[in-house]
Amino acid sequence: MDKNQIKKEFAIVIRNAKIAAAIFFILLTPSIVMVVKDVNYVFGQDETFWFRASIAGFVIYMGYTIFLWKCPNCKKFPGRGWFRKECQHCKAELS
């Protein structure tokens, strides 16, 4: 696999990780608002609903990180960070 193909595929991995993180934060935001503003309902749902939604968002993000955050070259976890320059295993250039 050539360098450009690895970079393109890793860019897709990062884009999907950002989408998973956005889902988590969107589901977490109502819980934060409820605590900070001391309100009982957001969008007609109570604190328990939003807490469970936050947990679901966290599970989605962690699932993505564990199962799909892979180096396109060696198929192993490349290391932490969205701005990773190279894979910690195969040293392939990722960005």
CYANA upper distance limits for C-alpha pairs under 8 A (distance plus 0.5 A):
  1 MET  CA      5 GLN  CA      7.01
  1 MET  CA      6 ILE  CA      7.22
  1 MET  CA     73 ASN  CA      7.47
  2 ASP  CA      6 ILE  CA      6.88
  3 LYS  CA      7 LYS  CA      6.72
  3 LYS  CA     92 ALA  CA      8.27
  3 LYS  CA     93 GLU  CA      7.30
  3 LYS  CA     94 LEU  CA      8.47
  4 ASN  CA      8 LYS  CA      6.65
  5 GLN  CA      9 GLU  CA      6.63
  6 ILE  CA     10 PHE  CA      6.55
  6 ILE  CA     72 PRO  CA      6.24
  6 ILE  CA     73 ASN  CA      6.97
  6 ILE  CA     92 ALA  CA      8.42
  6 ILE  CA     93 GLU  CA      8.07
  6 ILE  CA     94 LEU  CA      6.88
  7 LYS  CA     11 ALA  CA      6.54
  7 LYS  CA     93 GLU  CA      7.65
  7 LYS  CA     94 LEU  CA      5.44
  7 LYS  CA     95 SER  CA      6.04
  8 LYS  CA     12 ILE  CA      7.05
  9 GLU  CA     13 VAL  CA      6.98
  9 GLU  CA     72 PRO  CA      6.72
 10 PHE  CA     14 ILE  CA      6.69
 10 PHE  CA     71 CYS  CA      7.24
 10 PHE  CA     72 PRO  CA      6.76
 10 PHE  CA     94 LEU  CA      6.69
 10 PHE  CA     95 SER  CA      8.17
 11 ALA  CA     15 ARG  CA      6.59
 11 ALA  CA     95 SER  CA      8.13
 12 ILE  CA     16 ASN  CA      6.66
 13 VAL  CA     17 ALA  CA      6.70
 13 VAL  CA     68 LEU  CA      8.12
 13 VAL  CA     69 TRP  CA      6.84
 13 VAL  CA     70 LYS  CA      8.04
 14 ILE  CA     18 LYS  CA      6.71
 14 ILE  CA     69 TRP  CA      8.45
 14 ILE  CA     82 TRP  CA      6.68
 15 ARG  CA     19 ILE  CA      6.85
 16 ASN  CA     20 ALA  CA      6.72
 17 ALA  CA     21 ALA  CA      6.63
 17 ALA  CA     61 TYR  CA      7.85
 17 ALA  CA     64 TYR  CA      7.38
 17 ALA  CA     65 THR  CA      7.77
 17 ALA  CA     69 TRP  CA      8.05
 18 LYS  CA     22 ALA  CA      6.52
 19 ILE  CA     23 ILE  CA      6.75
 20 ALA  CA     24 PHE  CA      6.90
 20 ALA  CA     57 GLY  CA      8.30
 20 ALA  CA     60 ILE  CA      7.04
 20 ALA  CA     61 TYR  CA      5.60
 20 ALA  CA     64 TYR  CA      7.68
 21 ALA  CA     25 PHE  CA      6.76
 21 ALA  CA     61 TYR  CA      6.31
 22 ALA  CA     26 ILE  CA      6.47
 23 ILE  CA     27 LEU  CA      6.70
 23 ILE  CA     57 GLY  CA      6.54
 24 PHE  CA     28 LEU  CA      6.56
 24 PHE  CA     54 SER  CA      6.92
 24 PHE  CA     56 ALA  CA      8.24
 24 PHE  CA     57 GLY  CA      4.51
 24 PHE  CA     58 PHE  CA      6.04
 24 PHE  CA     60 ILE  CA      7.89
 24 PHE  CA     61 TYR  CA      7.16
 25 PHE  CA     29 THR  CA      6.43
 25 PHE  CA     54 SER  CA      8.32
 25 PHE  CA     57 GLY  CA      8.01
 26 ILE  CA     30 PRO  CA      8.22
 27 LEU  CA     31 SER  CA      8.36
 27 LEU  CA     50 TRP  CA      7.50
 27 LEU  CA     53 ALA  CA      6.23
 27 LEU  CA     54 SER  CA      5.54
 27 LEU  CA     57 GLY  CA      6.68
 28 LEU  CA     32 ILE  CA      7.10
 28 LEU  CA     50 TRP  CA      7.69
 28 LEU  CA     51 PHE  CA      8.01
 28 LEU  CA     53 ALA  CA      7.79
 28 LEU  CA     54 SER  CA      5.19
 28 LEU  CA     57 GLY  CA      8.06
 29 THR  CA     33 VAL  CA      6.67
 30 PRO  CA     34 MET  CA      6.59
 30 PRO  CA     42 VAL  CA      6.89
 30 PRO  CA     50 TRP  CA      6.95
 31 SER  CA     35 VAL  CA      6.92
 31 SER  CA     47 GLU  CA      7.09
 31 SER  CA     50 TRP  CA      6.12
 31 SER  CA     51 PHE  CA      6.74
 31 SER  CA     54 SER  CA      8.12
 32 ILE  CA     36 VAL  CA      6.60
 33 VAL  CA     37 LYS  CA      6.17
 33 VAL  CA     38 ASP  CA      8.16
 33 VAL  CA     39 VAL  CA      8.28
 34 MET  CA     38 ASP  CA      5.78
 34 MET  CA     39 VAL  CA      5.48
 34 MET  CA     40 ASN  CA      7.02
 34 MET  CA     41 TYR  CA      7.77
 34 MET  CA     42 VAL  CA      7.73
 34 MET  CA     47 GLU  CA      7.71
 35 VAL  CA     39 VAL  CA      7.68
 40 ASN  CA     46 ASP  CA      6.48
 40 ASN  CA     47 GLU  CA      7.15
 41 TYR  CA     45 GLN  CA      5.71
 41 TYR  CA     46 ASP  CA      5.18
 41 TYR  CA     47 GLU  CA      7.30
 42 VAL  CA     46 ASP  CA      7.16
 45 GLN  CA     49 PHE  CA      6.64
 45 GLN  CA     50 TRP  CA      7.62
 46 ASP  CA     50 TRP  CA      7.15
 47 GLU  CA     51 PHE  CA      6.55
 48 THR  CA     52 ARG  CA      6.72
 49 PHE  CA     53 ALA  CA      6.65
 50 TRP  CA     54 SER  CA      6.52
 51 PHE  CA     55 ILE  CA      6.84
 52 ARG  CA     56 ALA  CA      6.70
 53 ALA  CA     57 GLY  CA      6.71
 54 SER  CA     58 PHE  CA      6.68
 55 ILE  CA     59 VAL  CA      6.67
 56 ALA  CA     60 ILE  CA      6.73
 57 GLY  CA     61 TYR  CA      6.81
 58 PHE  CA     62 MET  CA      6.58
 59 VAL  CA     63 GLY  CA      6.29
 60 ILE  CA     64 TYR  CA      6.68
 61 TYR  CA     65 THR  CA      6.69
 62 MET  CA     66 ILE  CA      6.52
 63 GLY  CA     67 PHE  CA      6.34
 63 GLY  CA     68 LEU  CA      8.12
 64 TYR  CA     68 LEU  CA      5.55
 64 TYR  CA     69 TRP  CA      6.84
 65 THR  CA     69 TRP  CA      5.43
 69 TRP  CA     77 PHE  CA      6.62
 69 TRP  CA     78 PRO  CA      8.13
 70 LYS  CA     74 CYS  CA      8.37
 70 LYS  CA     75 LYS  CA      5.54
 70 LYS  CA     76 LYS  CA      5.54
 70 LYS  CA     77 PHE  CA      5.24
 70 LYS  CA     78 PRO  CA      6.57
 71 CYS  CA     75 LYS  CA      5.33
 71 CYS  CA     76 LYS  CA      5.99
 71 CYS  CA     77 PHE  CA      6.60
 71 CYS  CA     78 PRO  CA      5.79
 71 CYS  CA     87 CYS  CA      7.06
 71 CYS  CA     94 LEU  CA      8.41
 73 ASN  CA     90 CYS  CA      8.12
 73 ASN  CA     92 ALA  CA      7.43
 74 CYS  CA     89 HIS  CA      8.20
 74 CYS  CA     90 CYS  CA      6.96
 76 LYS  CA     89 HIS  CA      7.84
 77 PHE  CA     87 CYS  CA      8.36
 77 PHE  CA     89 HIS  CA      8.49
 78 PRO  CA     84 ARG  CA      8.47
 78 PRO  CA     86 GLU  CA      7.88
 78 PRO  CA     87 CYS  CA      4.87
 78 PRO  CA     88 GLN  CA      5.89
 78 PRO  CA     89 HIS  CA      7.08
 79 GLY  CA     84 ARG  CA      7.81
 79 GLY  CA     87 CYS  CA      7.05
 79 GLY  CA     88 GLN  CA      6.45
 80 ARG  CA     84 ARG  CA      7.62
 83 PHE  CA     95 SER  CA      8.00
 84 ARG  CA     94 LEU  CA      7.28
 84 ARG  CA     95 SER  CA      7.39
 85 LYS  CA     93 GLU  CA      6.51
 85 LYS  CA     94 LEU  CA      5.78
 85 LYS  CA     95 SER  CA      5.62
 86 GLU  CA     91 LYS  CA      5.85
 86 GLU  CA     92 ALA  CA      5.86
 86 GLU  CA     93 GLU  CA      4.95
 86 GLU  CA     94 LEU  CA      5.47
 86 GLU  CA     95 SER  CA      7.64
 87 CYS  CA     91 LYS  CA      5.15
 87 CYS  CA     92 ALA  CA      5.86
 87 CYS  CA     93 GLU  CA      7.25
 87 CYS  CA     94 LEU  CA      7.23
